[in-house]
Amino acid sequence: MDSVRSDLRQAGMQSFVALKILIAGGFGAGKTTMVGAVSEIQPLRTEEYLTEAGRGVDNPDGVERKTTTTVAIDFGRITFDDRMALYLFGTPGQDRFWFFWDDIAQGALGAVVIADTRRLEDCFPAVDYFERREMPFVVAVNCFDGSRRYRIDQVSAALDLDPGTPVVLCDARDRTSAKQVLITLVERVRQEKRQASAAVSR
């Protein structure tokens, strides 16, 4: 994560800070997997087994092999040095848990929205949530085995993203790939900070 550390330091974050990033997306998109892939600690997970009671509530189409679901949050941590740590909060994907998204989002630097091209419409609520709150985010297309491949511009158009919103391909299982997603988000945050500073100085 040396490049992330360098990016953050160049952004003016010199004293110790705990940075918070949200990992959002639809049911079964790979949020828990991504947090686990990059966390230096055993991640906190609040997964429960899917039961018959959830039939008709959770839509398993396209993710029929999924047996568990996050019912609160996932939590992971990346420590850069004695002055900086990154906290990852994975949000629940089902709409019945959206009521506490506002609490989870408090103080977040930005967000990653994980998209599953088999169920692309599932990440609409997360995209809308961060756009309405003007929180910097990137869309990470999780390239599942056997899923249809889309070009980045196709995903951007399908999600009707605001111009400049980054879309990247990733494998949420792979640590290097997941770290690159976080680096892309940090770069976007830096860009927005520079643009805001330039606007104020005019």
BELNOR-V19427 format. One record per residue. N is the residue number from 0. RES is the residue in three letters. PSI is psi in whole degrees, 0 to 359 (* if undefined). D_CENTER is the distance of its C-alpha to the mean C-alpha in Angstrom with 1 decimal. Layout:
N_RES_PSI_D_CENTER + N_RES_PSI_D_CENTER
//
This chain:
0_MET_21_17.1 + 1_ASP_321_20.2 + 2_SER_324_18.8 + 3_VAL_316_15.9 + 4_ARG_316_18.7 + 5_SER_317_20.9 + 6_ASP_316_18.5 + 7_LEU_320_17.9 + 8_ARG_320_21.7 + 9_GLN_336_22.6 + 10_ALA_1_20.6 + 11_GLY_16_23.2 + 12_MET_83_21.5 + 13_GLN_318_24.5 + 14_SER_169_25.2 + 15_PHE_130_23.2 + 16_VAL_149_19.9 + 17_ALA_110_17.1 + 18_LEU_139_13.8 + 19_LYS_128_11.1 + 20_ILE_137_7.3 + 21_LEU_142_5.3 + 22_ILE_109_2.8 + 23_ALA_176_4.5 + 24_GLY_181_7.0 + 25_GLY_176_10.6 + 26_PHE_122_13.0 + 27_GLY_15_13.1 + 28_ALA_336_10.2 + 29_GLY_20_9.4 + 30_LYS_309_7.0 + 31_THR_321_10.1 + 32_THR_316_11.1 + 33_MET_316_8.4 + 34_VAL_315_8.9 + 35_GLY_329_12.5 + 36_ALA_326_12.8 + 37_VAL_344_12.2 + 38_SER_137_13.5 + 39_GLU_345_17.1 + 40_ILE_163_18.2 + 41_GLN_115_18.5 + 42_PRO_146_15.3 + 43_LEU_127_16.1 + 44_ARG_143_15.6 + 45_THR_51_16.9 + 46_GLU_143_17.5 + 47_GLU_154_20.7 + 48_TYR_140_22.6 + 49_LEU_139_22.8 + 50_THR_174_26.3 + 51_GLU_333_28.7 + 52_ALA_334_28.1 + 53_GLY_354_24.7 + 54_ARG_130_26.3 + 55_GLY_347_26.2 + 56_VAL_307_23.3 + 57_ASP_131_20.5 + 58_ASN_110_20.8 + 59_PRO_6_20.8 + 60_ASP_125_21.8 + 61_GLY_342_20.3 + 62_VAL_45_19.0 + 63_GLU_335_22.5 + 64_ARG_356_22.2 + 65_LYS_130_19.5 + 66_THR_348_21.4 + 67_THR_165_19.1 + 68_THR_148_16.5 + 69_THR_129_14.5 + 70_VAL_357_16.7 + 71_ALA_263_15.3 + 72_ILE_161_12.5 + 73_ASP_149_11.4 + 74_PHE_132_12.1 + 75_GLY_168_12.3 + 76_ARG_142_13.9 + 77_ILE_121_14.8 + 78_THR_126_18.1 + 79_PHE_315_19.3 + 80_ASP_197_22.8 + 81_ASP_5_24.8 + 82_ARG_356_23.4 + 83_MET_135_19.7 + 84_ALA_149_16.9 + 85_LEU_125_13.1 + 86_TYR_129_11.9 + 87_LEU_127_8.6 + 88_PHE_111_8.5 + 89_GLY_126_7.2 + 90_THR_155_8.6 + 91_PRO_145_11.3 + 92_GLY_340_11.3 + 93_GLN_145_15.0 + 94_ASP_337_16.5 + 95_ARG_350_18.9 + 96_PHE_4_16.5 + 97_TRP_344_15.2 + 98_PHE_337_18.0 + 99_PHE_18_16.4 + 100_TRP_322_13.2 + 101_ASP_321_15.2 + 102_ASP_317_16.1 + 103_ILE_324_12.7 + 104_ALA_347_11.7 + 105_GLN_124_15.0 + 106_GLY_10_15.0 + 107_ALA_140_11.4 + 108_LEU_322_11.4 + 109_GLY_190_8.4 + 110_ALA_155_4.9 + 111_VAL_126_2.3 + 112_VAL_114_4.2 + 113_ILE_128_5.6 + 114_ALA_136_9.3 + 115_ASP_116_12.3 + 116_THR_346_15.4 + 117_ARG_338_17.6 + 118_ARG_55_16.2 + 119_LEU_326_14.6 + 120_GLU_343_15.8 + 121_ASP_341_13.6 + 122_CYS_2_10.6 + 123_PHE_312_13.3 + 124_PRO_321_13.1 + 125_ALA_317_9.5 + 126_VAL_313_10.5 + 127_ASP_319_13.7 + 128_TYR_311_12.6 + 129_PHE_327_10.9 + 130_GLU_316_13.8 + 131_ARG_329_16.3 + 132_ARG_4_15.4 + 133_GLU_39_15.2 + 134_MET_130_12.0 + 135_PRO_136_10.8 + 136_PHE_161_7.7 + 137_VAL_154_7.4 + 138_VAL_124_7.4 + 139_ALA_112_7.4 + 140_VAL_111_10.4 + 141_ASN_115_10.9 + 142_CYS_84_14.6 + 143_PHE_150_16.2 + 144_ASP_128_19.9 + 145_GLY_357_22.1 + 146_SER_156_19.7 + 147_ARG_138_20.9 + 148_ARG_131_19.9 + 149_TYR_149_19.2 + 150_ARG_155_19.5 + 151_ILE_320_16.8 + 152_ASP_330_19.1 + 153_GLN_319_19.6 + 154_VAL_315_15.9 + 155_SER_317_15.9 + 156_ALA_319_19.2 + 157_ALA_326_18.3 + 158_LEU_356_15.4 + 159_ASP_50_17.8 + 160_LEU_150_15.4 + 161_ASP_146_17.0 + 162_PRO_137_18.7 + 163_GLY_351_16.9 + 164_THR_119_13.3 + 165_PRO_141_12.2 + 166_VAL_126_11.7 + 167_VAL_151_11.6 + 168_LEU_144_12.7 + 169_CYS_167_11.6 + 170_ASP_105_12.8 + 171_ALA_343_10.3 + 172_ARG_341_13.6 + 173_ASP_124_14.6 + 174_ARG_315_14.2 + 175_THR_317_15.2 + 176_SER_316_13.0 + 177_ALA_322_9.8 + 178_LYS_323_11.3 + 179_GLN_325_12.0 + 180_VAL_315_8.5 + 181_LEU_321_8.4 + 182_ILE_318_11.9 + 183_THR_319_11.2 + 184_LEU_315_9.1 + 185_VAL_319_12.0 + 186_GLU_323_14.5 + 187_ARG_319_13.4 + 188_VAL_316_13.8 + 189_ARG_316_17.1 + 190_GLN_317_18.2 + 191_GLU_325_17.8 + 192_LYS_318_19.6 + 193_ARG_317_22.4 + 194_GLN_321_22.8 + 195_ALA_319_23.1 + 196_SER_319_25.6 + 197_ALA_321_27.6 + 198_ALA_322_27.9 + 199_VAL_325_29.2 + 200_SER_348_31.7 + 201_ARG_*_33.2
//
